[in-house]
Amino acid sequence: MMVYVHIPFCLSKCAYCDFNSYAGAGALLPAYLEALGREMENWRRCAQHEPVSSVYIGGGTPSLLTPAQAGDILEGIKRGFGLQAGAEVTVEINPATWNGSAMREAVARGITRLSLGIQSLDDGVLRVLARPHDAGAARRSLEEALASEAHSVSVDLIYGVPGQGTAGWEAGLGELLDMGIPHISAYALTVEENTPLASRLARGELQLPAEEETASMYLETCEILKARGYRHYEISNFALTGHTCRHNEGYWERRPYLGIGAGAHSFAGGLRWWAPEGLKEYIRGMREGKAHYGVEILDSSTAHSEEIMLGLRTDRGVPRTAIAIKPETFRTWAQEGLLRRTEERLALTDKGMLLSNELISTLMP
Ligand code: SF4
């Protein structure tokens, strides 16, 4: 089993963000931590669990916790469910929060993987995104993470941002490669409704780059990182040997996971369920033992669609027998360089991953 813990507190709200996260709600943090403990205890009592193979403390901004609080959460998981030897334990860090000494303390308390949400090393881009840190803080944070003795360090980046430009994007990537960051997640900017970014775009204050430019940033990224020895193991994820994120690989392989925290999703035994999203609702629900969970029963056709959808996001692809693809569709896609095939499996190429939504929806049973 894998465990995800959601920490939905943030310093401020970024311009593009529609995640379940709250700025200025720090006064609720102690009650929230108590609620997390109660939820863990409820699940511990519910069933027999195999020891946890990976933990992911995400957000929000989990590095608004002290390293001791993050360590306490991990101890709670160990006590409640057991933790496998060599388990991967990730915590997401915002560069405006933990310094090097906090990162070292977190590692000493059992965190093995630091995932830094730097998004860019360009101050102009960071301002458009309204991130609570500048490029200098991001660089410092990366240096400190690399010196922290964590087993792995990852960065999150965003491309396709107004005003970013291909040259600026590539310069940032080059800098990260020179630093030796072993894991890179690169996401295309998505404009979510009702965000400040969407309003600025609607008012014409900002302009998105042309689709072709964003597509070429993606393909360049794949090429540059692969030339430097990174495995492109999922649409947005690249890793040096030994540094893939095992927790995320578990999601793509549909392994069971338990989500703890407001709005956190869980998956096991053909069911998906999720806790209330609102902070106060979640805290009250846990305190009174009356939280209303949402539940979805995944029938076999939905489960099969998920397997295909998630499998094709990865470089392992899916078993050939899992997909009914028409021979003429296969021929066209292969000729266009969108698909690759081994004896037993089918996977998307980099170019195919760029069009993954369209391709996957064509293949859905
Ligand atoms: S730090 Fe992350 S979760 Fe928080 S507002 Fe920014 S993008 Fe959203």
Residues whose N, C-alpha, C, O or C-beta is under 5 A from the ligand:
A	BS01	SF4	C10 S12 K13 C14 C17 F19 S21 G59 G60
